[in-house]
Amino acid sequence: MTIEMSGHLTCSACNIIGCESQTETIFVSDGKGGFGIIELKDSVVEGDDLELICAASIL
């Protein structure tokens, strides 16, 4: 990711009860490997539950 990719990140999820979303402001540094999402070990298909893990370096 580059610093030009800084902005707003919105995560939305829906289930039988309804939908929710949360928006956060993300600032990406120019540092190589400054921000990323840790890859999932298993494949994901529609209907699966999943948890995304974000990682950021401290510079």
CORWONOR-V883219 format. One record per residue. RES is the residue in one small letter. D_LAST is the distance of its C-alpha to the last C-alpha in whole Angstrom. Layout:
res=RES d_last=D_LAST
res=RES d_last=D_LAST
This chain:
res=m d_last=16
res=t d_last=15
res=i d_last=14
res=e d_last=18
res=m d_last=18
res=s d_last=16
res=g d_last=19
res=h d_last=21
res=l d_last=21
res=t d_last=25
res=c d_last=26
res=s d_last=30
res=a d_last=32
res=c d_last=36
res=n d_last=38
res=i d_last=42
res=i d_last=41
res=g d_last=39
res=c d_last=36
res=e d_last=33
res=s d_last=30
res=q d_last=26
res=t d_last=24
res=e d_last=21
res=t d_last=18
res=i d_last=16
res=f d_last=13
res=v d_last=12
res=s d_last=9
res=d d_last=10
res=g d_last=8
res=k d_last=11
res=g d_last=11
res=g d_last=8
res=f d_last=11
res=g d_last=15
res=i d_last=18
res=i d_last=19
res=e d_last=22
res=l d_last=25
res=k d_last=28
res=d d_last=31
res=s d_last=32
res=v d_last=33
res=v d_last=36
res=e d_last=37
res=g d_last=38
res=d d_last=35
res=d d_last=33
res=l d_last=29
res=e d_last=26
res=l d_last=23
res=i d_last=19
res=c d_last=16
res=a d_last=13
res=a d_last=9
res=s d_last=6
res=i d_last=4
res=l d_last=0
